[in-house]
Amino acid sequence: MKQLVLFFITLITFISVSYASFPIDNNIISANNDPTTDSWIPIIIVFWLLIISIPIIIIRFVMKKFKKK
């Protein structure tokens, strides 16, 4: 049990140190104003809605057919 606690403390320490080792300069960060990336958002939303809804519709259709028989 002591080894497990020591392992977690060590892991948390390494994560904190590695996160603190890479500071981010605020002057480098800039907003992406590329208009071509904005046009993909509706396409991506429609794609995922279809990926989610088509299997659900097919499963409901098949279940209704099996219930009638």
C-alpha positions in Angstrom: 0.0 0.0 0.0 2.9 2.4 0.8 4.5 1.6 -2.5 1.2 2.5 -4.3 0.9 5.8 -2.5 4.6 6.6 -3.2 4.1 5.7 -6.9 1.1 8.1 -7.2 2.9 10.9 -5.4 5.9 10.4 -7.8 3.7 10.3 -10.8 1.8 13.5 -9.8 5.2 15.2 -9.1 6.6 14.3 -12.5 3.4 15.5 -14.3 3.5 18.8 -12.5 7.2 19.3 -13.2 7.0 18.4 -16.8 4.0 20.8 -17.2 5.9 23.6 -15.5 9.0 23.0 -17.7 7.4 24.2 -20.9 6.1 27.8 -20.4 4.1 29.3 -23.2 5.0 32.8 -24.4 1.9 34.9 -24.8 3.4 36.8 -27.8 3.6 33.6 -29.9 -0.1 32.6 -29.5 -2.3 34.0 -32.2 -5.8 33.4 -33.3 -6.4 31.4 -36.4 -8.3 33.7 -38.7 -8.2 31.4 -41.7 -11.7 31.4 -43.2 -11.3 28.0 -44.8 -11.4 26.2 -41.5 -14.8 27.7 -40.6 -16.5 26.2 -43.5 -15.8 22.6 -42.4 -17.7 22.9 -39.1 -21.2 22.4 -40.6 -19.9 19.5 -42.8 -18.4 17.8 -39.7 -21.6 18.3 -37.7 -23.8 16.8 -40.5 -21.3 13.9 -40.9 -21.4 12.9 -37.3 -25.2 13.3 -37.1 -25.5 10.9 -40.0 -23.0 8.5 -38.5 -25.1 8.4 -35.3 -28.6 8.5 -36.7 -28.4 6.0 -39.6 -27.5 3.0 -37.5 -30.3 4.0 -35.0 -32.9 4.2 -37.8 -31.8 0.9 -39.3 -31.9 -0.8 -35.9 -35.4 0.5 -35.2 -36.6 -0.5 -38.7 -35.3 -4.1 -38.2 -36.8 -4.3 -34.7 -40.2 -3.3 -36.0 -40.0 -5.9 -38.8 -39.1 -8.7 -36.3 -41.9 -7.7 -33.9 -44.5 -8.0 -36.6 -43.4 -11.6 -37.3 
